[in-house]
Amino acid sequence: MTRATTRATPGAGSDPGALKIAVVGGFGVGRSTMVRSVSEIRPLHTEEAISAEALVDDACVRVPAKTATTVALDFGRITIDEHRVLYLFGTPGQERFRFLWDRLLVGTIGAVVLIDTRAVADAWYAIDRLRRHGTPFIVAVNDFGGPFRSADEIRDALALPSGVPLVEFDARDHSSSKFVLIALVDHLRALGLDHGT
């Protein structure tokens, strides 16, 4: 696992320099935090207070300190150069909002699947959905100080092929989150799907 201090169509809209990246994963894995930490603009968040309906989700019980949840999407932007911009779309984590994922994944060139070592299996839904969409992805382990799991253990638990990069990072840290996006772009380039990034 690398420590940090991917068939979709290019673009978000008709601008060939606009590249859409999805940030996906289960509840409470840090999607909103990552988008917030790495975006060069003030990110758009659609967070609402966790309701009684949400408490039926086992993940909500696992993350008791979490008081808000994404109900639609997170959105951020990173300028690569004068011709290329990455648009980041974070999906909602709760199961009851998963109907939004298909729309959010349209046009993505690649995705980052965030996982928490306390609940690795929560990433299965995201990985399955990306495979169905033909969207290349990498897996990023967000550091919650949970149980240590080796790269091999995580790969086995998620049935990840050796060609899918697995990185470790801290979603709260700008440089660490940026490293994850660089790892995704490198993966897309290796697959010949970089679309000029």
Secondary structure, 3 states (H helix, E strand, C coil): CEECCCCCCCCCCCCCCEEEEEEEECCCCCHHHHHHHHCCCCCEEEEEECCHHHHHCHHHHHCCCCCEEEEEEEEEEEECCCCCEEEEEECCCCHHHHHHHHHHHCCEEEEEEEECHHHHHHHHHHHHHHHHHCCCEEEEEECCCCCCCCHHHHHHHHCCCCCCCEEEECCCCHHHHHHHHHHHHHHHHHCCCCCCC
